Amino acid sequence: MFQATRFSRRKRRYELLARAVLFLMTLLIVAPLVLIVGYLVYQAWPILSLDFLLTNPRNGMRAGGIWSPLLGTIYLVVISLLVATPIGVLAAIFLNEYTRENWLTRVINMSVLNLAGVPSIVHALFGLGAFVLFAGLGKSVLAASLTLAVMTLPVIIASTKEALAAVPVPFREACWNVGATRWQTIWHVVLPNSVGGILTGVILQVSRAAGETAPIMFTGVVFYKAIKEGDPFAYSLFGQCMALSMHLFTISTQVPGVPKALPYGTAVVLLGAVLAVNALAILVRLRLRSRRKW
Amino acid sequence: MPALPKRPGIDTLAERAIEALIRLCGVSAILFIFGIFFFVFREGSQFLFHGFKFREFFFSQEWYPTSQSHVRYGALALIAGTASVTLLAMALAVPFGLGTAFFISEFCGPRAKETLKITVELLAAIPSVVWGFVGLTVMNKLIIEIFRTPIGLNVLNGGVILALMSVPIIVSIGEDALKAVPDSYREAAIALGVTRWQLIYRVLAPAARNGLLAAVLLGVGRAVGETMAVLMATGHAVKIPTSMLDSVRTLTATIAAELGEAAVHSDHYQVLFIIGILLFTITFAINLAADLIVRGVRRG
């Protein structure tokens, strides 16, 4: 009935070619994730154990485990998010609930975007200038955490804003109509209906904060510090700490004679923690999406 | 939004207080942007106005910050290092990133789309120090094997690592840009009997041009500002590269490598902050441009 013309055949050939090329490109983007994770785990396998997590680095970081950097990373992440989350959520509430589009919100949105694009090493310079020197905190867990908090803030603002915007306006109108104030509406209606989305954004920042190295290396994280093993309160707010990301950098570039499995083990723990947290955020998001009723 | 009735007493006071707090947090992003510029500038300002030679900084490749006899701060080689690694990264990441965005957006069913987007998201989550470690171990070995060079920490290594790091941002923003093209465009084109490839390069690419450009720009911003990965993967040679197998050092890596050793408030320390100002300015300009381009799309 329809005879394939030369033109339509060529069209089809191009279509198949394009599909194949684009597929290959996608494959080449996706493959490294699997290959890298697989290779790192394979190299680190002999050393991975509970003992590795729970003992301090020993013998000039050439033996032992990663307890003190691991605990340091947990401190930095928790404190930075405790600071950044309330500020970020309130900022998003301001943008989404308290103003209309005007010059101020435009400037704020532009600042959020630019803040997200500031190089991490510039954040380090800012943290050093502002928190370590100007505020007089010295090189400390607190200064490093605050530096991380500034870095994670824009993304928390952006994701919270999205979560708030997903709550339908009629929800708010119904609440105002029964005489609630603006804040009461936010507290009792808007926030409960968007808490999942907000949480997802914050969880994603856990992995971001845990993985960063540059912002903390001059603001409070040291090459080496032994702490009491098994004591979760071994660091103080105004003292210095170790961190996993910095530890990986140190033992893979600065210390000669480190056994091969040690940096691989550190990389796998860091990567594993980051990917696990991300997977958790993705699960929360998928679950919320399937349960949303409006 | 409608005006709300005011209630007297403690409630109003509490409401006022919380509103003030919200307003303060609302402008926090602006405060921090200015704060970053102010504090980085403050640390470097004394030397910037007394003794800093712009000519030397931008046009000389003699970077001898700790020389005993004749200290020189020529950053040309560092700028060339950043430029070379970024260029190579973009030469790889732009076609691959946009190709993947097209594939995810136009050739995939909903399930495959969701899976691929999650994978790209996970790729974006890999910390830069882990990328650096991969460059140091895996890529280093591969480059030594393939190109028979004595050392594999060079522009090629850093470029490939940076490409993989900036691809996720290009894919996700590019995909958003394609999603923003109205479906009626697609329907009109399909009704005329085009194939998907024709749809992509005749309809979608032109229609989403600005969004795709913004995606590329944000990728560039990411690559210019990346620190740990290039610090670990590009070697430590302060010179202008002549081939992809030359070691280089970028602006970011220089700050990370030397700030720890420079005495606080010494000239060297302040020059590192001046490099920070330069980096801040570059990325600020890139992000602003990307933002304006995207905004232009929405208005037009």
Contacts between the chains, C-beta under 8 A, distances in Angstrom:
chain1	res1	chain2	res2	distance
A	11	B	195	5.7
A	11	B	198	7.3
A	12	B	195	7.2
A	14	B	195	7.1
A	14	B	197	5.6
A	14	B	198	7.8
A	15	B	195	4.0
A	15	B	196	6.4
A	15	B	197	5.0
A	15	B	198	7.8
A	17	B	197	7.9
A	18	B	196	7.4
A	18	B	197	3.7
A	18	B	200	7.3
A	19	B	107	6.0
A	19	B	196	7.4
A	19	B	197	7.3
A	21	B	99	7.1
A	22	B	99	5.0
A	22	B	100	7.4
A	22	B	102	5.7
A	22	B	103	4.0
A	22	B	107	6.3
A	23	B	103	6.2
A	23	B	107	7.2
A	25	B	95	7.3
A	25	B	96	5.0
A	25	B	99	3.7
A	25	B	100	5.6
A	25	B	103	6.8
A	26	B	99	7.1
A	26	B	100	4.6
A	26	B	103	4.6
A	26	B	104	7.0
A	26	B	116	6.7
A	28	B	96	6.5
A	29	B	96	5.9
A	29	B	97	7.6
A	29	B	100	5.1
A	29	B	120	7.2
A	29	B	123	7.2
A	29	B	164	7.8
A	29	B	167	5.5
A	29	B	171	7.2
A	30	B	116	6.9
A	30	B	119	5.1
A	30	B	120	7.6
A	30	B	123	7.6
A	32	B	123	7.4
A	32	B	164	5.7
A	33	B	119	6.1
A	33	B	122	6.1
A	33	B	123	5.0
A	33	B	126	7.6
A	36	B	126	7.4
A	36	B	134	5.7
A	36	B	138	7.3
A	39	B	138	6.4
A	40	B	130	7.9
A	40	B	134	7.8
A	86	B	25	7.6
A	87	B	25	4.9
A	87	B	28	5.5
A	88	B	25	7.8
A	90	B	21	6.4
A	90	B	22	5.0
A	90	B	25	3.6
A	90	B	26	7.2
A	91	B	22	8.0
A	91	B	25	4.5
A	91	B	26	5.1
A	91	B	28	5.5
A	91	B	29	6.5
A	93	B	22	5.6
A	93	B	25	8.0
A	93	B	26	7.9
A	94	B	22	4.8
A	94	B	23	6.1
A	94	B	25	6.3
A	94	B	26	2.9
A	94	B	27	8.0
A	95	B	26	6.3
A	98	B	19	7.3
A	98	B	22	6.1
A	98	B	23	7.3
A	98	B	26	7.1
A	99	B	26	7.6
A	100	B	1	7.7
A	104	B	27	7.7
A	107	B	30	6.1
A	108	B	26	6.5
A	108	B	27	6.5
A	108	B	29	5.6
A	108	B	30	6.0
A	110	B	288	7.1
A	110	B	291	5.8
A	111	B	29	4.1
A	111	B	30	4.6
A	111	B	32	7.6
A	111	B	33	4.6
A	112	B	29	4.6
A	113	B	287	5.8
A	113	B	290	7.9
A	113	B	291	5.3
A	114	B	33	5.8
A	114	B	283	7.9
A	114	B	284	5.7
A	114	B	287	4.8
A	114	B	288	6.8
A	114	B	291	7.9
A	115	B	29	5.5
A	115	B	32	5.9
A	115	B	33	5.6
A	115	B	36	7.8
A	116	B	287	7.9
A	117	B	218	7.1
A	117	B	221	5.0
A	117	B	222	7.7
A	117	B	225	7.2
A	117	B	283	5.2
A	117	B	284	7.6
A	117	B	286	7.1
A	117	B	287	4.0
A	118	B	33	8.0
A	118	B	36	6.2
A	118	B	225	7.2
A	118	B	280	6.5
A	118	B	283	6.3
A	118	B	284	7.8
A	119	B	224	7.1
A	119	B	225	2.7
A	119	B	226	7.3
A	119	B	227	6.6
A	119	B	252	6.0
A	119	B	279	5.3
A	119	B	280	7.4
A	119	B	283	5.8
A	120	B	128	7.5
A	120	B	225	6.8
A	120	B	226	7.8
A	120	B	227	5.5
A	120	B	228	7.8
A	121	B	225	7.3
A	121	B	227	4.3
A	121	B	252	4.8
A	121	B	255	5.0
A	121	B	256	5.7
A	121	B	276	7.1
A	121	B	279	7.1
A	122	B	36	6.6
A	122	B	40	6.5
A	122	B	225	7.3
A	122	B	276	5.1
A	122	B	279	5.5
A	122	B	280	5.0
A	122	B	283	7.7
A	123	B	36	7.4
A	124	B	255	7.6
A	124	B	256	7.7
A	124	B	259	7.6
A	125	B	39	7.7
A	125	B	40	4.9
A	125	B	43	7.0
A	125	B	255	7.0
A	125	B	259	7.8
A	125	B	272	7.6
A	125	B	273	5.8
A	125	B	276	4.3
A	126	B	35	6.9
A	126	B	36	4.4
A	126	B	39	5.3
A	126	B	40	5.8
A	128	B	43	7.5
A	128	B	259	7.7
A	129	B	39	3.7
A	129	B	40	6.1
A	129	B	42	6.2
A	129	B	43	4.5
A	129	B	273	7.5
A	130	B	35	6.3
A	130	B	39	4.4
A	133	B	43	7.6
A	133	B	264	7.5
A	134	B	39	6.7
A	134	B	42	8.0
A	150	B	32	5.4
A	150	B	36	7.7
A	153	B	28	7.0
A	153	B	29	7.0
A	153	B	32	6.8
A	154	B	29	6.3
A	157	B	29	6.4
A	176	B	2	6.9
A	176	B	4	6.2
A	179	B	5	7.0
A	181	B	4	6.1
A	181	B	7	6.9
A	181	B	11	7.1
A	181	B	15	5.3
A	182	B	4	6.0
A	182	B	15	7.4
A	182	B	19	7.7
A	183	B	14	7.8
A	183	B	15	5.3
A	183	B	18	5.1
A	183	B	19	7.0
A	204	B	125	7.8
A	207	B	125	5.3
A	207	B	127	7.9
A	208	B	125	7.8
A	210	B	127	7.3
A	211	B	125	7.6
A	211	B	126	7.6
A	211	B	127	2.6
A	211	B	128	6.9
A	211	B	129	6.9
A	211	B	130	7.2
A	212	B	127	7.0
A	212	B	128	7.5
A	213	B	127	7.4
A	213	B	128	6.8
A	213	B	129	4.5
A	213	B	227	7.7
A	213	B	228	4.7
A	214	B	128	7.8
A	214	B	227	4.3
A	214	B	228	5.7
A	214	B	252	7.7
A	214	B	256	5.8
A	217	B	256	7.0
A	217	B	260	7.4
A	218	B	259	5.6
A	218	B	260	6.6
A	245	B	127	6.0
A	245	B	129	4.6
A	245	B	228	7.7
A	246	B	129	7.8
A	248	B	129	5.4
A	248	B	130	7.2
A	248	B	133	6.0
A	249	B	129	5.4
A	249	B	132	7.2
A	249	B	228	6.6
A	249	B	232	7.1
A	252	B	133	5.5
A	252	B	136	5.9
A	252	B	137	7.7
A	252	B	232	7.3
A	253	B	136	7.1
A	253	B	232	6.1
A	263	B	133	6.6
A	264	B	137	8.0
A	267	B	130	5.4
A	267	B	133	5.2
A	270	B	127	6.3
A	270	B	129	7.5
A	270	B	130	6.2
A	271	B	126	6.5
A	271	B	127	7.3
A	271	B	130	5.3
A	274	B	125	5.5
A	274	B	126	7.0
A	274	B	127	6.0
A	275	B	122	6.0
A	275	B	125	6.4
A	275	B	126	7.8
A	278	B	121	6.8
A	278	B	122	5.8
A	278	B	125	4.6
A	279	B	122	7.6
A	282	B	118	5.7
A	282	B	121	7.0
